[in-house]
Amino acid sequence: MTVDLQRLNVNLASAQASATYRMMDRVAAKRASGARVISLSAGEPDFDTPAHVCDAAIEAIRAGHTRYTQVAGMRPLREAIAAKFQRDNGLDIGWQDTIVCTGGKQVIYNALSATLNAGDEVIVPAPYWVSYPEMVQLSGATPVIVSCGADVGFKLTPAALARAISASTRWLILNSPSNPTGAVYTREELAALAEVLLAHPHVLVLSDDIYEHLTFDGARFHTLAAVEPRLAPRTLTMNGVSKAYAMTGWRIGFGTGPRWLLEAMEKVQGQQTSGTCSISQHAALAALTGPQDFIGESRAVFEERRDLMVRMLNDTPGLSCLVPGGAFYAFASCEGLLGRRTAAGTLLNTDEDVAGALLDEANVAVVHGSAFGLGPYIRIAYALDTESLRQACLAIREFCQSLRD
């Protein structure tokens, strides 16, 4: 009898590895060979974690706070999270209405895996963060991709939402500010989407607010459950400390939503990872309750970098880029490069070809837009110092100028 030891879970077999991490692996391999690569592929602030946050973590270690915590997080941190949602978002919740997870990604995965079954559908506006549809598939459900192009500012419209909803729809995922486009929904735009959702009480909403504090041009951030409180009983609002406080490696995400959902998510987490790292929780507590100056200072830096990046990209032949309203990504169309050849003879048929050639021939790493559900684009993360960004843009421009028909 032949035994297939490599037989995988059917949901995993159809899932794709993260395109972002694949590019990061390629960058690491090139650097290991001695190449100097400017990486614009990772969605990670280049700032150091604030000193008072690091100090709190060190003190937690010295105080012996190295034991297991409750699965849903230690109470002082959950109290701080509730206070944050009240202060910043106008959500009237208590600490019991929160959950702490190992990164924002686990908040989302816990919610989907706890609620999805075969036959369920999840509406995912595209461009999307690469992990949304994969998480849906891993949970046994079907992602319903709704294309939202540049003509609508890369944002879901009420009409498109209404067309996508079916009797099988279980979730809508909204991300504002957006990864990969930086698009930010206004209060009016969220209210219009809410009107559609109110007519479909079977649809849950996952509001990914991880880039909440990175909005530019004086724009104010809004979250759906605050814009339309009638949706709060079926909305999971997700956030974390990774982007706002430059704490990506600390792996702390959190969320608030209806108690039945949080209890189900806690059950999943209890059998998966249990409680989040105790030291990271103490660090997150310091981040949420300590000085908040870092947020405004880093936002101003990112806005300056955005302006530089968009200006230089739009001055590059073959590229065009809308001005993102938030986050730290530029989503540039590379349609004008397709069908041309690089100096090394590579024919650029797709945006993935463009991203690959930029790494191979210009030593600049970006991620192809089709990995985020919309091509031909490239996603450029401007989470690097200004001089590195300038040098990267110059290398991209030189690459584009060297193309031939």
C-alpha positions in Angstrom: 0.0 0.0 0.0 1.3 3.4 -1.0 1.2 6.0 1.8 1.1 9.7 0.9 2.8 11.3 3.8 2.9 14.7 2.1 -0.9 15.0 1.8 -1.9 18.4 3.1 -5.1 19.9 4.4 -7.2 20.7 1.4 -7.6 24.4 2.4 -3.8 24.8 2.8 -3.1 23.1 -0.5 -4.9 26.0 -2.4 -3.4 28.8 -0.3 -0.5 30.9 -1.5 2.6 32.0 0.5 2.8 35.7 1.2 4.2 37.6 -1.8 5.6 40.2 0.6 7.6 37.6 2.5 8.7 35.9 -0.7 10.2 39.2 -1.8 11.9 39.7 1.6 13.4 36.3 1.2 14.8 37.2 -2.2 16.2 40.4 -0.8 17.9 38.5 2.0 19.5 36.1 -0.5 20.8 38.9 -2.6 22.3 40.7 0.4 23.9 37.5 1.5 25.7 37.3 -1.8 27.1 40.8 -1.3 24.6 42.9 -3.2 23.5 46.3 -1.8 19.7 46.3 -2.1 17.3 49.0 -1.1 14.2 47.2 0.1 10.8 49.0 -0.3 8.9 45.7 0.2 8.3 45.4 3.9 5.4 47.2 5.7 7.5 48.1 8.7 8.4 51.5 10.2 12.1 52.1 10.3 11.9 54.0 13.6 13.1 52.4 16.9 10.5 51.5 19.4 10.1 54.5 21.8 12.5 54.3 24.7 9.9 54.3 27.5 8.3 51.2 25.9 11.6 49.3 25.8 12.2 50.4 29.4 8.9 49.0 30.5 9.7 45.7 28.9 13.1 45.5 30.6 11.5 46.4 34.0 8.8 43.7 33.4 11.6 41.1 32.9 13.4 42.3 36.0 10.2 42.2 38.0 9.6 38.6 37.1 6.6 39.1 34.8 7.6 36.1 32.7 4.8 33.8 33.4 1.7 32.8 31.4 -1.1 35.3 31.2 -4.8 34.8 30.6 -5.5 33.7 27.0 -7.3 37.0 26.1 -4.6 39.1 27.7 -3.7 40.5 31.1 -6.4 42.8 32.6 -4.3 46.0 32.8 -3.6 45.9 29.1 -7.2 45.1 28.2 -8.3 48.1 30.4 -5.8 50.3 28.5 -7.1 48.9 25.2 -10.7 49.7 26.2 -9.6 53.2 27.2 -7.9 53.6 23.8 -11.0 52.6 21.9 -13.0 55.0 24.0 -10.5 57.9 23.7 -9.5 57.6 20.0 -12.6 56.0 18.4 -15.6 56.9 20.6 -16.5 53.2 21.2 -18.2 52.7 24.5 -16.8 49.4 25.7 -15.3 47.8 28.8 -12.2 45.7 29.2 -14.2 42.5 28.9 -15.0 43.6 25.4 -11.4 43.2 24.2 -9.0 40.5 23.2 -5.2 40.6 22.9 -3.5 38.4 20.3 -0.1 37.7 18.9 -0.2 40.5 16.3 -3.1 42.0 14.4 -2.9 39.0 12.0 -3.9 36.6 14.7 -6.9 38.8 15.6 -8.2 38.5 12.0 -7.3 34.8 11.7 -9.0 33.9 15.0 -12.2 35.7 14.0 -12.4 34.0 10.6 -11.5 30.5 11.7 -14.0 30.8 14.6 -16.9 31.8 12.3 -16.4 30.4 8.8 -17.7 27.2 7.3 -17.7 25.6 3.9 -20.1 27.6 1.6 -19.6 30.9 3.5 -18.4 33.9 1.5 -16.2 36.9 2.6 -16.2 40.1 0.6 -12.7 41.4 0.1 -12.2 44.7 -1.7 -9.2 44.7 -4.0 -6.5 45.9 -3.8 -6.3 44.0 -0.5 -3.7 43.0 2.0 -2.2 39.8 0.7 -3.3 37.7 3.7 -7.1 38.4 3.6 -8.1 35.9 0.9 -5.6 33.3 2.0 -7.0 33.4 5.6 -10.5 33.0 4.2 -9.5 30.0 2.2 -7.6 28.4 5.1 -10.8 28.7 7.1 -12.7 26.7 4.4 -14.7 29.6 3.0 -14.7 31.5 -0.3 -13.2 35.0 -0.8 -15.4 37.2 -3.0 -13.0 39.7 -4.6 -14.5 43.1 -5.5 -12.2 45.2 -7.8 -11.9 48.8 -6.7 -9.7 50.6 -9.2 -8.1 54.0 -9.4 -11.3 55.5 -10.8 -12.9 55.0 -7.4 -9.8 55.9 -5.4 -9.2 52.2 -4.7 -12.2 52.2 -2.4 -15.3 50.1 -2.2 -18.5 51.8 -3.3 -22.0 51.2 -1.9 -23.2 49.9 -5.3 -20.3 47.5 -5.6 -20.9 46.3 -2.0 -24.6 45.7 -2.7 -23.8 43.7 -5.8 -21.4 41.5 -3.9 -23.6 40.5 -1.0 -25.4 37.2 -1.2 -27.2 34.9 1.2 -23.9 33.2 1.8 -22.0 36.4 2.8 -20.6 36.0 6.3 -18.1 38.9 6.4 -17.0 42.1 4.8 -13.4 43.1 5.4 -12.6 46.8 5.4 -9.1 48.3 5.7 -8.6 52.0 6.1 -6.0 53.5 5.7 -5.3 50.7 3.2 -2.5 48.4 2.6 -1.4 48.5 -0.3 -2.9 51.8 -1.6 -3.0 54.2 1.4 -6.6 54.9 0.6 -8.6 56.4 3.5 -12.4 56.2 3.8 -14.1 59.4 4.8 -16.9 59.5 7.4 -19.4 60.0 4.6 -18.1 57.1 2.6 -18.3 54.8 5.6 -21.8 56.0 6.4 -22.9 55.1 2.8 -21.4 51.6 3.1 -23.2 51.3 6.5 -26.6 52.0 4.9 -26.1 49.0 2.6 -25.0 46.8 5.5 -28.0 47.7 7.6 -30.2 46.1 5.0 -28.3 42.8 5.4 -28.2 41.8 9.0 -26.5 38.5 8.3 -23.2 40.2 7.4 -20.4 40.7 9.9 -17.8 43.4 9.4 -14.1 43.2 10.1 -12.6 46.7 10.3 -8.8 46.6 10.1 -7.7 49.9 11.6 -4.0 49.0 12.0 -2.9 52.2 10.2 -5.3 54.4 12.1 -2.7 57.0 13.2 -1.2 57.4 9.7 -3.5 59.8 7.9 -2.2 62.8 6.1 -3.3 66.2 4.9 -5.1 66.9 8.1 -7.6 64.1 7.4 -9.4 62.6 10.4 -9.6 58.8 10.9 -13.0 57.2 11.3 -14.0 53.6 12.1 -17.2 52.0 11.0 -18.6 51.0 14.4 -18.4 54.6 15.6 -19.8 56.1 12.4 -22.8 53.7 12.5 -23.3 52.4 16.1 -26.1 50.1 14.9 -23.4 48.0 13.2 -21.3 47.7 16.4 -23.0 44.4 17.5 -21.7 42.7 14.4 -18.4 44.5 13.9 -14.9 43.4 14.9 -12.6 46.4 15.2 -9.0 45.3 14.9 -5.9 47.4 15.8 -2.5 47.0 17.4 0.8 48.7 18.3 2.9 47.5 15.4 2.6 50.5 13.0 1.7 53.4 15.4 4.5 52.7 17.9 7.1 50.9 15.6 6.6 47.6 17.5 6.2 45.1 14.6 8.5 42.5 16.2 6.7 42.7 19.6 3.7 41.0 18.1 0.7 42.6 19.8 -2.6 43.1 18.2 -6.0 43.6 19.8 -9.7 43.9 19.0 -13.1 44.7 20.2 -16.4 43.3 19.1 -19.5 41.4 20.4 -18.9 39.2 23.4 -20.0 36.0 21.6 -17.4 36.5 18.9 -14.6 37.4 21.3 -15.4 34.3 23.4 -15.1 32.2 20.2 -11.8 33.8 19.3 -10.5 33.2 22.8 -11.4 29.5 22.4 -9.4 29.3 19.2 -6.5 31.1 20.7 -6.5 29.0 23.8 -5.9 25.8 21.7 -3.4 27.5 19.4 -1.0 29.9 21.1 -2.6 30.7 24.5 -1.8 34.1 25.8 0.5 36.6 24.1 4.1 37.1 25.3 3.9 38.6 28.8 6.8 41.0 28.2 5.3 42.3 25.0 2.0 42.9 26.8 3.8 45.1 29.4 5.5 47.0 26.5 2.1 47.5 24.8 0.7 48.7 28.1 3.4 51.4 28.3 2.8 52.3 24.6 -0.9 52.9 25.1 -0.7 54.7 28.5 2.6 56.6 28.1 3.5 59.7 26.1 1.9 59.8 22.7 4.3 62.3 21.0 5.9 59.6 18.9 2.7 59.2 16.9 2.5 62.7 15.7 6.2 63.0 15.0 6.4 59.8 13.0 3.2 60.8 11.1 4.8 64.1 10.0 7.9 62.2 8.8 5.9 59.7 6.8 3.9 62.5 5.2 7.1 64.2 4.0 8.4 60.9 2.6 5.1 60.4 0.8 5.4 63.7 -0.9 8.9 62.9 -2.0 8.0 59.4 -3.2 4.9 60.4 -5.2 6.7 63.3 -6.8 9.6 61.2 -7.9 7.5 58.3 -9.1 5.3 60.6 -11.2 8.4 62.1 -12.8 9.5 58.6 -13.9 8.6 57.6 -17.4 6.1 54.7 -17.5 4.9 55.1 -13.9 2.0 57.0 -12.4 0.9 57.2 -8.8 -2.2 58.6 -7.0 -1.5 60.5 -3.8 -2.2 58.1 -0.9 -4.1 59.5 2.0 -2.5 57.4 4.7 -0.4 54.4 5.7 3.1 54.3 4.2 2.6 52.8 0.8 2.6 54.2 -2.7 0.6 52.1 -5.3 2.0 53.0 -8.6 0.7 52.0 -12.0 3.5 50.4 -14.2 1.3 49.8 -17.2 3.5 52.1 -19.2 6.4 49.7 -18.7 4.7 46.6 -20.1 5.8 45.2 -23.4 9.2 46.7 -23.1 12.6 45.1 -22.5 15.2 45.8 -19.8 18.8 46.5 -20.5 19.5 42.9 -19.7 16.9 41.7 -22.2 14.0 40.8 -19.9 10.6 41.3 -21.5 8.2 43.0 -19.1 4.9 41.3 -19.6 3.4 41.7 -16.1 3.8 43.8 -13.0 5.5 40.7 -11.4 8.1 40.9 -14.2 8.6 44.6 -13.4 9.2 43.9 -9.7 11.5 41.0 -10.4 13.6 43.1 -12.9 13.8 46.0 -10.5 15.4 43.7 -7.9 17.6 41.8 -10.4 18.8 44.8 -12.3 18.3 47.9 -10.1 18.7 46.4 -6.7 15.4 47.9 -5.5 12.8 45.6 -4.0 9.1 46.3 -4.4 6.1 44.0 -4.5 3.9 43.5 -7.6 0.4 44.8 -7.3 -1.3 41.7 -8.7 -0.3 40.0 -5.4 -2.7 42.5 -3.8 -5.5 41.7 -6.3 -4.9 44.5 -8.8 -2.4 44.9 -11.6 -0.4 46.2 -13.3 0.8 48.1 -10.2 3.8 48.0 -7.9 3.5 48.6 -4.1 6.3 50.7 -2.7 6.7 51.0 1.1 8.3 54.4 2.0 9.2 53.3 5.5 12.9 54.1 5.1 15.0 57.2 5.7 14.7 60.0 3.2 18.1 59.5 1.5 17.5 55.8 0.9 14.1 56.6 -0.6 15.7 59.2 -2.9 18.4 56.8 -4.0 15.7 54.1 -4.6 13.6 56.4 -6.7 16.6 57.5 -8.7 17.5 53.8 -9.4 13.9 53.1 -10.4 13.9 56.1 -12.8 17.2 55.0 -14.3 15.8 51.5 -14.8 12.7 52.9 -16.5 14.7 55.2 -18.7 16.9 52.3 -19.9 14.0 50.3 -21.2 13.7 49.7 -24.9 10.9 48.7 -27.2 
